[in-house]
Every structure is written in structure tokens, then in C-alpha cells.
């Protein structure tokens, strides 16, 4: 399940296990600090063992796989883009991941600008000279791709860490 070589994604939702059975006292929550500890130490290790470009691809791919799984298992269907964004907004807020907003929606060109306030990955971090939410880029792409059946490129253009105090993502359909 976890230790065999592979060249395709093999994640399945049931790999998350039965949390109610396994954590009857502690439940389904943990702290943001512990989540970030795992994410940032994994990022450090990926960079150390590969290079920055490969580590970024790894985190984008992981986000993408997560986005597909979130759509397939937690959203499951949406009647249109507005319904999708509404369901994703509710889900991200319920899971304490962030507060999602649709800033721009160009259905003719399938181009969107989304913002996330209080982003789980970065809100509250010190200022840096780089946007860091590459996992979120992949997650948004995975949700959009799965919903539309089209490929999207998602790029973070503003980040808490660059001084914007909000994360802003541009999503554009790949031709």
C-alpha cells in the first residue's frame, strides 16, 4: 500500500483509515502547527533529497491528488461552477482549511481568480520573498479538473508570505 515502487498515483480515500475507530478520544482534529510541521519538514526533505523544482512538482502533484479526492469523496457533484465554488467554500471552512472566495469568473475562457483567507498553509507566517502555497495550487487544479473534465493550470499570484495577507490563485484552462 505505501512501500512499493510506482510511477502512477495509487492514493485511495480508504487509505485515510477509520478515524472514528482509531481515534475515539482525540477525534478528527489536530493543530495547525502540527500540520505545518509535517508539511514543511516534508518540503525540506524533498528539497534536500532532490532539488527545489522537483520538490515543488511533488507538492503540486500531492495537492492535485488531494483535490481530485476531495471532489470525488467530499463534494461528489456540482451543477455548475457557482455550485462547485459554494460547496468548496463550505467544505474548506468546515474543515478549517481557509475561507475561499471567487474574485473573478470568466466562463467563456474558463479562467478564475480565487482567494483564500486564513489559509492553513501560510497565514500568520513571517514575510518572505516567495509565494509558498504550491500544495494549494495543485488542490485547486485537482478540484477544477475533476469537476470540468478539462486541464487547468493554477498559480498563486499573491500570498500571505509576500505581504498580501491573502492568498490569490489564478486558474486558467490549459489549451
N, C-alpha and C positions, 0 to 999 in steps of 0.2 A: 504494500500500500504506500509506503513512504520511502523505502530504501532501494528500490530498483531503478536502474538507469531508464531514461525515457527521452524521447525527442518530441513528444506531444504532451499537452496538458492532460492530467489524469484526475484533477480535482473533482470530487462529487460532494454534494451537500451533506450526505450522511457521514462524510469524514469528520464533520464537526462533532459528532457523537451525540449522546443523550445527556444534555447538560443538566436537566432536572434530576436525573438518576445519579449522575456523577458529582453534582454539587448541591445536595439537598439543603445544606445550611448556608452556603455562600452565594448560591444563585448565579444569575446570568450577567453580573456586572463586575467591573474592576475599575481601577483608577486610570485617568488619562496619563499620569506619569508612568505607570507600568506599561501601558500600550506604547507610549513614545519610547520608553527604554527598549522594548523589543524591536520596534521599527528602526530606531537609529543605530542600535548595535548591529542589527542585520545589515543595514546600509553600510556601516563602517566595514563589516566583514566582507561584504560583496565587493566593495571598492578595493580593499586590501588584497583580496584573492584574485581579482580580475582587473578592472580599471573603471574609471568614472562612467564612461559611455556604456559599458556593459552593465554596470550596476543600475544605471538609470533605466535601461531596457528591462532588466529583471523586475524592478519595482513597477514600471508601467505595465508589463505583462501580468504581474500579480494583481494589480488594480483592475486590469481588463478582465481577468478571470473572475475576480470578485464581483465586478459589475454585472457580468453575464449571470453569475449565480444569484445575485441579488434580484435581478429581473425575473429569472426563471422560478425562483423559490419564494420570494417575498412580495413581488409586485404581480407577476404572472400574466397580466394583461392590462392593456390600456386602450381606450377607444381612439385617442388622438394624442398629439404632443402635449396639449394642455392637461389632459387627464394624466398622462405619464408624469409630467412635472409635479402636478398636485400630489400624486401618490408617492413620488420620490421625496418631495418636501416633507410630507407627513412621516415617512419612514425614517429619513435622516434625523428629523427632530425627535421622534420617538426613541431612536437608538442613541441619541445624544452625540451624533457624528457632526452635525452642523445645521445651520439654518440656510436652506437653499432658496434662491430667488432666480427667476428668469428675468434678465435685464433686457435682452433683445431676442426676437424670434423672427427669422426670415424663412418662412416655409418654402417659398419659391426656390431659394438657393440652398435650403437645408443648412442654415448657419444660425448658431445660437450663441448668446453670451449668458453665462450662468455665474452667479456669485454664491459664495459660501461664507457666512459669518460664523464666528466661534468654531472655526474648523478644527477638528480633532487633531490633525497632524501638526498644526503650526501656531494657532492663536495663542498669544502670550509669550512666544519665543523672542529672544533678542533680535535686533535688526541685523541683517546680513545683506550681501550684495547679490543674492540669488533667490529666485522663487524655488521652493523645495517640495511642492505638493505633487510630485510625479505619480505617486500611487493614486491620488485623486483624479489626475488626468486619465489614467487607464480605466479607473472605475467608471467615470462618466462615459468614456468611449464604449466600454462594455455594455452599459445600460442602453445607450443610444443605438449601437449596432444591433443588439438583440431585439430591441423594440422595432426598429425600422427595417432590418434586413440589409442595411447599407453600411458601408465602412465610414467611420468618422475619424478625423484627426482632432485631438483635443490638446490644447496648450494652455498652461497657466500664464496669464499675462500680467497679473498683479498678485501679490502675496503679502500676508501679514509681515513676513520677514523682510520685505523690501520697503516697508513703511506704509503700505496702503491700508492696513488694518482690516482688510477683507481679501478673500481670495477670489479672483476673477478668472474664468476659463472661457476660451473661445473654442467652440466646437464647429467644425466645418466638414461637410460631406466630402469624402475623397472621391475624385473622378476616376 
